[in-house]
Amino acid sequence: MNFDMRTEQNCASFFNPETKALVIVDSFDNREFDVRAGTLSATEFLGTINASNDDELNAKLARMTADYI
């Protein structure tokens, strides 16, 4: 899955139509990003990512969700 989230965004979702995997990311302060993964009907909390720029955020998202997408 290709992540293209920006640190200025408060939330984003990413869907892989081939695997039906869903990743949801949200943040209240644009520094800590809570990540959930699963399907359209159920997700589980994976953890929180700390990121200071877009590249760091997207790389950490890819690593954290690799087993789910």
N, C-alpha and C positions, 0 to 999 in steps of 0.2 A: 504494500500500500504506500502511496506517495503522500506524505504529509506536507502541507503548505500553510501551516498556521503561523500567524504573526503574534508577537508578544503583546501587541496592542489590543488583540481580540479578547473578549471576556469568555467566549465559548465557541466551540466548533464541533462538528461531527464529521466522521469519515466512514464511508460504507464501501465494502468490497463486494461487488455483485457476484463474483465468482464463488467466494466462500461464504457469503451472507454475513460476514463479520462486520460489526459496528464498533467504532471507537468514539467516545464522547469525552471532550476536554472542556473544563471550565476553570475560571479564575476570577477572584474578586479583586486582586491587587496587581495583576499582570506580571507577577514574579513567581508565584507558586501556582502550579497548574495541576488540578486533580484529574486523574485519568480513569475512565471506566471502559471496559471492553466486554463484548458478548454478541448478542443477536438483537434483532428488533424487539423481541419479546422479553429479554432478560439480559442484564449486564451485571458485572461485578467490579468493585473498586480494585484497581491495580496498585495505585500509589499516587504520590505527589511528586511532581518534577519541579525543580528550581531552575530557572533559565533567565539569562539576562539579554539574550538576543534570539532572533528568529532561527538561525542555523542551529544553535545549541538546543533550542526547544524541539525542533523537528527531528534532530538526530536522536535525542533522548526518547521522543515519542516512538520512533522506529524501533529502538532497542527494547523499550518497555513492552511493546505490544507484539513483538516478533512471534511469540508462541500462540497468539490469538487470531492472527489475520491470515 
